[in-house]
Amino acid sequence: MRMDQAYRADRVPGTGSDNRTVITVVVLAALALATWIYLALGHGRFWSTAVRLPTTSNSDPAGGWPDVTAIVPARDEAEILPTTLPSLLAQDYPGRFRVVVVDDASSDGTGAVARRIGAHVVRGDGPPPGWAGKVAAMAVGVRSAGTPEYLLFTDADVRFPTNALSSLVTAAGVHGLDLVSQMVRLRTNSRWERLVIPAFVYFFAQLYPFSRVNQPASTVAAAAGGCMLVRAVALQEAGGLPRIADALIDDVALGHLVKGRRPGSRIWLGLSSDIHSVRPYSRLADLWAMISRSAYTQLRYSPWLLAGTVLGLLLVYVVPPTAAAAGLAAGDALLAALGAAAWTIMAATYVPMLRFYRLSPARAVLLPLIAVGYLAMTIDSARQHHRGHGGAWKGRTVPRSSVPDRLADPR
């Protein structure tokens, strides 16, 4: 049915229902297009991959190089630490630098491996009631860190270039930042990693546009857990890690905590090309578990937010290709044009992330399919939670009563 026929169909007996259906589909396609125009032009340039660590001069900071302690929560990481931990210990940082590995009740000799490599190791006995496992391990590390000016929270799977710490500290000092965080470059070696990982970073940036995170006046706050340099006094003034004790999404919670400690607090989040995560996610099941572990947590365990997310993802990611295909099949030029325009803008915003990961821009047309996969993972995350298995991390499941409530809506 062509559009001119459709809009006249209410005058023809028996065709009013078809007319209403076509109008509904056209309205949805137009709404999806309007949404993508806003996202592309008015949502903090979330699609840009140019947000990188602020450049500074190579001169020593005023007052000398501050003391830094790196804290590495590690649970059953004996296999991966020999690949990553030496890069942290080999930093060419001119100031006093110490690495603390928190052996979080590992069963594979993680602590012994870390000691052989040269790190200071403290033992964690698992999270106390009301604490999420990783945050509890981070807190053990903080108690063992001494009194440094900065704390560097990182993960056991992260490999650093030798100048990483100097660059982070210099940027923090020169720009007056309480928290500097870089999203590390995730592995994209396997077929599933190449399909899912760039979209994972893209969706994260869509939720928390980096440019808005970096604006002191904005309420948007976040961080990336693989690399978070925080000023110790800022963390203390904000109430410390006990304020986010039960947070499964510890990095976003830490960003909110530090930025919200007082008006004008400055944090920074951007991408890194040379800090790498080496953890493999070779199977779809591995990626599914990684994403579904915290997807429902991001929605504050709310069925209403879940329902809104489902409807929103369907409108934004599924309606455009569906409208384009339906319009072409029905010979409806307007419907096809609306769907194709929205799909084109969607794909265009994804291309910079694909280029960042050195992947073909042609993959951008697959974003609706990937979004459907993320939708399924989110629904599965809710299902696991209601079955009492939500929030599993490193073999532990956070009790259903532990519900983080600190994640502000991104605006």
KEKOLLUM-662119 format. One record per residue (C-alpha): x, y, z; residue in three letters; residue number from 1. Coordinates in Angstrom, 2 decimals, always signed. Layout:
BEGIN
      c1      c2      c3 rest  nr
       X       Y       Z  ALA NUM
...
# end
This chain:
BEGIN
      c1      c2      c3 rest  nr
   +0.00   +0.00   +0.00  MET   1
   +1.47   +3.34   -1.05  ARG   2
   +1.38   +6.28   +1.32  MET   3
   -1.08   +8.32   -0.77  ASP   4
   -3.40   +5.32   -0.80  GLN   5
   -2.87   +4.69   +2.90  ALA   6
   -3.80   +8.18   +4.00  TYR   7
   -6.99   +8.01   +1.90  ARG   8
   -7.87   +4.55   +3.14  ALA   9
  -10.11   +5.80   +5.96  ASP  10
  -12.62   +6.70   +3.26  ARG  11
  -12.66   +3.17   +1.86  VAL  12
  -14.71   +0.54   +3.72  PRO  13
  -12.62   -2.18   +5.36  GLY  14
   -9.29   -0.38   +5.10  THR  15
   -9.31   +1.87   +8.17  GLY  16
   -7.37   -0.65  +10.24  SER  17
   -4.64   -0.89   +7.59  ASP  18
   -4.47   +2.90   +7.47  ASN  19
   -4.00   +3.16  +11.23  ARG  20
   -1.26   +0.52  +11.12  THR  21
   +0.65   +2.33   +8.39  VAL  22
   +0.32   +5.66  +10.18  ILE  23
   +1.58   +4.08  +13.41  THR  24
   +4.61   +2.58  +11.66  VAL  25
   +5.40   +5.88   +9.95  VAL  26
   +5.13   +7.75  +13.27  VAL  27
   +7.48   +5.26  +14.94  LEU  28
   +9.97   +5.55  +12.09  ALA  29
   +9.82   +9.35  +12.28  ALA  30
  +10.30   +9.22  +16.06  LEU  31
  +13.31   +6.92  +15.64  ALA  32
  +14.81   +9.31  +13.08  LEU  33
  +14.25  +12.30  +15.38  ALA  34
  +15.92  +10.38  +18.20  THR  35
  +18.98   +9.62  +16.09  TRP  36
  +19.26  +13.22  +14.94  ILE  37
  +19.32  +14.26  +18.60  TYR  38
  +21.82  +11.54  +19.55  LEU  39
  +24.15  +12.45  +16.70  ALA  40
  +24.02  +16.21  +17.22  LEU  41
  +22.97  +16.88  +20.80  GLY  42
  +24.10  +14.03  +23.05  HIS  43
  +27.59  +15.16  +23.99  GLY  44
  +29.28  +13.78  +20.87  ARG  45
  +29.10  +10.37  +22.54  PHE  46
  +30.25   +8.75  +19.30  TRP  47
  +33.57  +10.57  +19.19  SER  48
  +36.72   +8.59  +19.93  THR  49
  +38.85  +11.74  +20.14  ALA  50
  +38.49  +12.14  +23.93  VAL  51
  +42.05  +11.27  +24.96  ARG  52
  +44.21  +12.05  +27.96  LEU  53
  +44.92  +15.80  +28.06  PRO  54
  +48.36  +16.59  +26.71  THR  55
  +50.78  +18.38  +28.99  THR  56
  +54.37  +19.55  +28.99  SER  57
  +57.10  +17.14  +29.99  ASN  58
  +58.32  +19.29  +32.88  SER  59
  +58.16  +17.96  +36.41  ASP  60
  +55.04  +18.97  +38.34  PRO  61
  +55.32  +21.78  +40.87  ALA  62
  +56.29  +20.38  +44.25  GLY  63
  +57.75  +17.21  +42.79  GLY  64
  +56.20  +13.91  +41.83  TRP  65
  +53.58  +12.75  +44.37  PRO  66
  +53.52   +9.29  +45.95  ASP  67
  +51.25   +6.79  +44.20  VAL  68
  +50.04   +3.34  +45.21  THR  69
  +48.47   +1.02  +42.65  ALA  70
  +45.83   -1.39  +43.95  ILE  71
  +45.10   -4.55  +41.98  VAL  72
  +42.15   -6.66  +43.19  PRO  73
  +42.89  -10.21  +42.04  ALA  74
  +40.83  -13.34  +42.52  ARG  75
  +42.10  -16.50  +40.81  ASP  76
  +44.32  -14.55  +38.42  GLU  77
  +47.49  -16.65  +38.61  ALA  78
  +47.38  -17.37  +34.88  GLU  79
  +47.05  -13.78  +33.69  ILE  80
  +49.27  -11.88  +36.15  LEU  81
  +52.61  -12.89  +34.55  PRO  82
  +51.42  -11.17  +31.36  THR  83
  +50.24   -7.93  +32.95  THR  84
  +51.75   -7.27  +36.38  LEU  85
  +55.34   -6.74  +35.13  PRO  86
  +54.13   -3.81  +32.99  SER  87
  +52.74   -2.10  +36.09  LEU  88
  +55.88   -2.70  +38.10  LEU  89
  +58.02   -1.39  +35.23  ALA  90
  +56.55   +2.14  +35.21  GLN  91
  +59.16   +4.82  +34.62  ASP  92
  +57.47   +7.03  +37.21  TYR  93
  +59.98   +9.47  +38.81  PRO  94
  +58.20   +9.57  +42.18  GLY  95
  +57.60   +6.93  +44.85  ARG  96
  +55.42   +4.17  +43.44  PHE  97
  +54.17   +1.02  +45.11  ARG  98
  +52.02   -1.84  +43.80  VAL  99
  +49.64   -3.69  +46.14  VAL 100
  +47.98   -6.86  +44.86  VAL 101
  +44.97   -7.94  +46.90  VAL 102
  +44.74  -11.72  +46.76  ASP 103
  +40.98  -11.99  +47.19  ASP 104
  +40.69  -15.48  +48.71  ALA 105
  +42.09  -17.08  +45.56  SER 106
  +42.38  -20.83  +45.17  SER 107
  +44.99  -20.91  +42.38  ASP 108
  +48.08  -19.42  +44.01  GLY 109
  +47.46  -15.85  +42.83  THR 110
  +49.28  -14.38  +45.82  GLY 111
  +52.38  -16.51  +45.35  ALA 112
  +52.57  -15.61  +41.65  VAL 113
  +52.25  -11.90  +42.42  ALA 114
  +55.01  -12.11  +45.05  ARG 115
  +57.37  -13.87  +42.64  ARG 116
  +56.81  -11.11  +40.11  ILE 117
  +57.68   -8.49  +42.72  GLY 118
  +54.45   -6.96  +44.01  ALA 119
  +53.47   -6.42  +47.63  HIS 120
  +50.62   -8.85  +48.34  VAL 121
  +47.92   -8.62  +50.98  VAL 122
  +45.31  -11.28  +51.58  ARG 123
  +41.61  -10.60  +51.42  GLY 124
  +39.14  -13.00  +52.96  ASP 125
  +36.21  -12.18  +50.75  GLY 126
  +33.56   -9.50  +51.12  PRO 127
  +31.91   -8.86  +54.48  PRO 128
  +28.09   -8.60  +54.58  PRO 129
  +26.81   -5.70  +52.51  GLY 130
  +29.94   -5.44  +50.35  TRP 131
  +30.45   -6.41  +46.72  ALA 132
  +33.54   -8.56  +46.18  GLY 133
  +35.63   -6.20  +44.07  LYS 134
  +34.92   -3.10  +46.16  VAL 135
  +35.80   -5.06  +49.33  ALA 136
  +39.11   -6.07  +47.78  ALA 137
  +39.76   -2.47  +46.74  MET 138
  +39.13   -1.40  +50.35  ALA 139
  +41.66   -3.96  +51.63  VAL 140
  +44.17   -2.45  +49.24  GLY 141
  +43.42   +1.09  +50.40  VAL 142
  +44.04   +0.08  +54.03  ARG 143
  +47.43   -1.33  +52.98  SER 144
  +48.39   +1.57  +50.73  ALA 145
  +49.88   +3.86  +53.36  GLY 146
  +49.36   +7.59  +52.79  THR 147
  +50.00   +8.26  +49.09  PRO 148
  +48.64  +11.34  +47.37  GLU 149
  +47.11   +9.21  +44.61  TYR 150
  +45.62   +5.75  +44.36  LEU 151
  +45.61   +3.90  +41.05  LEU 152
  +42.86   +1.28  +40.88  PHE 153
  +43.37   -1.21  +38.08  THR 154
  +42.48   -4.78  +37.13  ASP 155
  +44.62   -7.89  +36.97  ALA 156
  +44.15   -8.20  +33.20  ASP 157
  +45.44   -4.72  +32.28  VAL 158
  +48.81   -4.14  +30.61  ARG 159
  +50.35   -0.65  +30.74  PHE 160
  +52.98   +1.17  +28.68  PRO 161
  +55.89   +2.39  +30.80  THR 162
  +54.84   +6.06  +30.68  ASN 163
  +51.20   +5.51  +31.65  ALA 164
  +51.45   +6.53  +35.30  LEU 165
  +53.52   +9.64  +34.61  SER 166
  +50.94  +10.77  +32.03  SER 167
  +48.02  +10.16  +34.40  LEU 168
  +49.60  +12.00  +37.33  VAL 169
  +50.70  +14.92  +35.15  THR 170
  +47.21  +15.31  +33.68  ALA 171
  +45.64  +15.16  +37.14  ALA 172
  +47.99  +17.77  +38.55  GLY 173
  +47.98  +20.22  +35.65  VAL 174
  +44.21  +20.14  +35.16  HIS 175
  +43.19  +19.88  +38.81  GLY 176
  +41.44  +16.53  +38.44  LEU 177
  +40.27  +14.46  +41.40  ASP 178
  +39.82  +11.37  +39.22  LEU 179
  +41.44  +10.48  +35.91  VAL 180
  +40.16   +7.34  +34.21  SER 181
  +40.98   +5.79  +30.87  GLN 182
  +38.88   +3.12  +29.23  MET 183
  +41.48   +0.54  +28.29  VAL 184
  +41.56   -0.99  +24.85  ARG 185
  +39.71   -4.30  +25.12  LEU 186
  +40.76   -7.41  +23.24  ARG 187
  +39.23   -8.03  +19.80  THR 188
  +41.06  -11.14  +18.65  ASN 189
  +38.17  -13.56  +18.29  SER 190
  +35.15  -13.33  +16.01  ARG 191
  +32.78  -12.73  +18.93  TRP 192
  +35.06  -10.09  +20.47  GLU 193
  +35.16   -8.19  +17.18  ARG 194
  +31.38   -8.30  +16.98  LEU 195
  +30.49   -7.40  +20.58  VAL 196
  +33.35   -5.45  +22.21  ILE 197
  +33.27   -2.25  +20.09  PRO 198
  +29.51   -2.07  +20.65  ALA 199
  +30.06   -2.54  +24.39  PHE 200
  +32.26   +0.58  +24.50  VAL 201
  +29.89   +2.45  +22.15  TYR 202
  +26.85   +1.73  +24.35  PHE 203
  +28.79   +2.72  +27.47  PHE 204
  +29.71   +6.05  +25.88  ALA 205
  +26.10   +6.54  +24.84  GLN 206
  +24.99   +6.10  +28.46  LEU 207
  +27.83   +8.26  +29.81  TYR 208
  +29.06  +10.68  +27.13  PRO 209
  +32.68  +11.32  +27.98  PHE 210
  +32.48  +15.04  +27.22  SER 211
  +29.68  +15.42  +29.76  ARG 212
  +31.52  +13.37  +32.36  VAL 213
  +34.41  +15.80  +31.93  ASN 214
  +32.28  +18.92  +32.46  GLN 215
  +32.26  +19.99  +36.15  PRO 216
  +28.76  +21.47  +35.80  ALA 217
  +27.28  +18.27  +34.39  SER 218
  +25.67  +15.65  +36.63  THR 219
  +26.91  +12.84  +34.37  VAL 220
  +29.67  +10.89  +36.08  ALA 221
  +31.45   +7.62  +35.36  ALA 222
  +34.83   +5.96  +35.23  ALA 223
  +36.35   +2.86  +33.64  ALA 224
  +37.50   +0.25  +36.12  GLY 225
  +40.65   -0.83  +34.32  GLY 226
  +42.43   +2.47  +34.99  CYS 227
  +41.27   +4.90  +37.68  MET 228
  +43.72   +7.35  +39.27  LEU 229
  +42.02   +9.10  +42.20  VAL 230
  +43.32  +11.75  +44.56  ARG 231
  +43.33  +10.06  +47.97  ALA 232
  +42.07  +13.11  +49.86  VAL 233
  +39.17  +13.49  +47.41  ALA 234
  +38.16   +9.88  +47.98  LEU 235
  +38.39  +10.35  +51.73  GLN 236
  +36.36  +13.58  +51.70  GLU 237
  +33.68  +11.84  +49.64  ALA 238
  +33.27   +9.20  +52.33  GLY 239
  +35.60   +6.55  +50.98  GLY 240
  +34.82   +3.16  +49.50  LEU 241
  +32.28   +2.29  +52.24  PRO 242
  +29.95   +4.74  +50.48  ARG 243
  +29.86   +2.40  +47.45  ILE 244
  +30.33   -0.85  +49.38  ALA 245
  +27.64   -2.83  +47.56  ASP 246
  +28.21   -1.40  +44.08  ALA 247
  +28.60   -4.04  +41.39  LEU 248
  +29.36   -1.36  +38.82  ILE 249
  +32.18   -0.02  +40.95  ASP 250
  +33.73   +2.28  +38.36  ASP 251
  +30.57   +4.25  +37.60  VAL 252
  +29.79   +4.40  +41.31  ALA 253
  +33.29   +5.72  +42.06  LEU 254
  +32.90   +8.39  +39.38  GLY 255
  +29.63   +9.56  +40.95  HIS 256
  +31.12   +9.46  +44.42  LEU 257
  +34.16  +11.60  +43.59  VAL 258
  +32.40  +14.06  +41.28  LYS 259
  +29.54  +14.51  +43.72  GLY 260
  +31.67  +15.23  +46.78  ARG 261
  +31.34  +18.98  +46.28  ARG 262
  +30.26  +21.42  +43.53  PRO 263
  +32.94  +21.89  +40.92  GLY 264
  +34.75  +18.61  +41.53  SER 265
  +36.52  +17.65  +38.34  ARG 266
  +36.89  +14.16  +36.95  ILE 267
  +37.99  +13.00  +33.51  TRP 268
  +37.17   +9.94  +31.42  LEU 269
  +38.45   +9.07  +27.97  GLY 270
  +39.74   +6.32  +25.71  LEU 271
  +43.22   +4.85  +25.67  SER 272
  +44.94   +3.31  +22.67  SER 273
  +47.98   +1.98  +24.50  ASP 274
  +46.60   +0.57  +27.77  ILE 275
  +45.26   -2.89  +26.98  HIS 276
  +43.10   -5.53  +28.59  SER 277
  +44.44   -8.96  +27.70  VAL 278
  +41.53  -10.94  +29.12  ARG 279
  +40.09  -13.17  +26.40  PRO 280
  +36.37  -13.47  +25.69  TYR 281
  +36.65  -16.03  +22.94  SER 282
  +33.13  -17.46  +23.24  ARG 283
  +29.78  -15.73  +23.08  LEU 284
  +29.00  -17.32  +26.46  ALA 285
  +31.94  -15.45  +28.02  ASP 286
  +30.76  -12.11  +26.69  LEU 287
  +27.17  -12.90  +27.63  TRP 288
  +28.22  -13.58  +31.23  ALA 289
  +30.33  -10.42  +31.38  MET 290
  +27.51   -8.16  +30.20  ILE 291
  +24.53   -9.84  +31.87  SER 292
  +26.33   -9.84  +35.21  ARG 293
  +25.61   -6.16  +35.77  SER 294
  +23.08   -5.11  +33.11  ALA 295
  +20.09   -5.29  +35.46  TYR 296
  +22.12   -3.58  +38.17  THR 297
  +22.52   -0.63  +35.80  GLN 298
  +18.71   -0.46  +35.76  LEU 299
  +18.61   -0.45  +39.58  ARG 300
  +16.77   -3.78  +39.52  TYR 301
  +13.65   -1.94  +38.40  SER 302
  +11.10   -3.80  +36.23  PRO 303
   +9.84   -0.41  +35.06  TRP 304
  +13.28   +0.71  +33.91  LEU 305
  +13.73   -2.69  +32.26  LEU 306
  +10.46   -2.27  +30.37  ALA 307
  +11.45   +1.26  +29.33  GLY 308
  +14.85   +0.02  +28.19  THR 309
  +13.30   -2.73  +26.10  VAL 310
  +10.90   -0.30  +24.42  LEU 311
  +13.64   +2.29  +23.93  GLY 312
  +16.07   -0.16  +22.35  LEU 313
  +13.36   -1.48  +20.05  LEU 314
  +12.45   +2.03  +18.94  LEU 315
  +15.99   +3.29  +18.46  VAL 316
  +17.71   +0.22  +17.03  TYR 317
  +15.05   -2.12  +15.62  VAL 318
  +12.49   +0.25  +14.10  VAL 319
  +14.88   +1.89  +11.58  PRO 320
  +15.96   -1.26   +9.69  PRO 321
  +12.47   -2.74  +10.02  THR 322
  +10.87   +0.41   +8.59  ALA 323
  +13.42   +0.56   +5.76  ALA 324
  +12.77   -3.06   +4.80  ALA 325
   +8.99   -2.78   +5.15  ALA 326
   +8.91   +0.41   +3.12  GLY 327
  +10.90   -1.14   +0.30  LEU 328
   +8.76   -4.27   +0.33  ALA 329
   +5.51   -2.29   +0.25  ALA 330
   +6.71   +0.32   -2.21  GLY 331
   +6.23   +3.00   +0.44  ASP 332
   +8.87   +5.63   -0.30  ALA 333
   +8.26   +7.72   +2.83  LEU 334
   +8.51   +4.80   +5.24  LEU 335
  +11.61   +3.45   +3.51  ALA 336
  +13.26   +6.89   +3.55  ALA 337
  +12.56   +7.45   +7.24  LEU 338
  +13.91   +4.03   +8.20  GLY 339
  +16.96   +4.29   +5.95  ALA 340
  +17.82   +7.78   +7.21  ALA 341
  +17.69   +6.70  +10.86  ALA 342
  +19.70   +3.55  +10.12  TRP 343
  +22.29   +5.59   +8.22  THR 344
  +22.77   +8.04  +11.09  ILE 345
  +22.97   +5.12  +13.54  MET 346
  +25.65   +3.42  +11.48  ALA 347
  +27.58   +6.66  +11.00  ALA 348
  +27.82   +7.20  +14.76  THR 349
  +29.23   +3.69  +15.15  TYR 350
  +31.93   +4.02  +12.50  VAL 351
  +34.42   +5.97  +14.70  PRO 352
  +34.41   +3.19  +17.29  MET 353
  +34.97   +0.56  +14.62  LEU 354
  +37.89   +2.58  +13.26  ARG 355
  +39.29   +2.91  +16.80  PHE 356
  +39.33   -0.89  +16.99  TYR 357
  +40.74   -1.11  +13.44  ARG 358
  +37.68   -2.88  +12.09  LEU 359
  +35.86   -2.37   +8.81  SER 360
  +33.28   +0.46   +8.85  PRO 361
  +30.99   -1.89   +6.91  ALA 362
  +30.29   -3.64  +10.21  ARG 363
  +28.27   -0.59  +11.28  ALA 364
  +25.18   -1.87   +9.48  VAL 365
  +25.11   -4.77  +11.96  LEU 366
  +24.56   -2.51  +14.96  LEU 367
  +20.77   -3.20  +15.14  PRO 368
  +21.49   -6.94  +15.34  LEU 369
  +24.09   -6.41  +18.06  ILE 370
  +21.65   -4.20  +19.97  ALA 371
  +19.09   -7.01  +19.93  VAL 372
  +21.75   -9.26  +21.42  GLY 373
  +22.42   -6.72  +24.19  TYR 374
  +18.67   -6.51  +24.79  LEU 375
  +18.56  -10.28  +25.26  ALA 376
  +21.50  -10.11  +27.67  MET 377
  +19.74   -7.40  +29.69  THR 378
  +16.55   -9.44  +29.93  ILE 379
  +18.59  -12.48  +30.94  ASP 380
  +20.31  -10.36  +33.60  SER 381
  +16.89   -9.57  +35.10  ALA 382
  +15.90  -13.23  +34.91  ARG 383
  +19.06  -14.28  +36.75  GLN 384
  +18.48  -11.68  +39.44  HIS 385
  +14.92  -12.81  +40.11  HIS 386
  +16.16  -16.38  +40.34  ARG 387
  +18.71  -15.32  +42.94  GLY 388
  +21.74  -15.65  +40.67  HIS 389
  +22.24  -12.02  +39.66  GLY 390
  +25.44  -10.08  +40.16  GLY 391
  +27.75  -13.09  +40.06  ALA 392
  +31.42  -12.07  +39.97  TRP 393
  +34.41  -14.39  +40.25  LYS 394
  +32.24  -17.20  +41.56  GLY 395
  +30.36  -15.08  +44.08  ARG 396
  +26.76  -13.93  +43.90  THR 397
  +25.75  -10.68  +45.55  VAL 398
  +22.60  -11.15  +47.68  PRO 399
  +19.39   -9.83  +46.17  ARG 400
  +19.02   -7.45  +49.10  SER 401
  +22.21   -5.61  +48.10  SER 402
  +20.83   -3.05  +45.69  VAL 403
  +23.08   -0.13  +44.77  PRO 404
  +21.10   +3.10  +44.65  ASP 405
  +23.80   +5.60  +43.79  ARG 406
  +23.84   +5.47  +40.01  LEU 407
  +22.38   +8.74  +38.83  ALA 408
  +20.47   +8.86  +35.58  ASP 409
  +22.82  +10.03  +32.80  PRO 410
  +21.73  +13.41  +31.46  ARG 411
# end
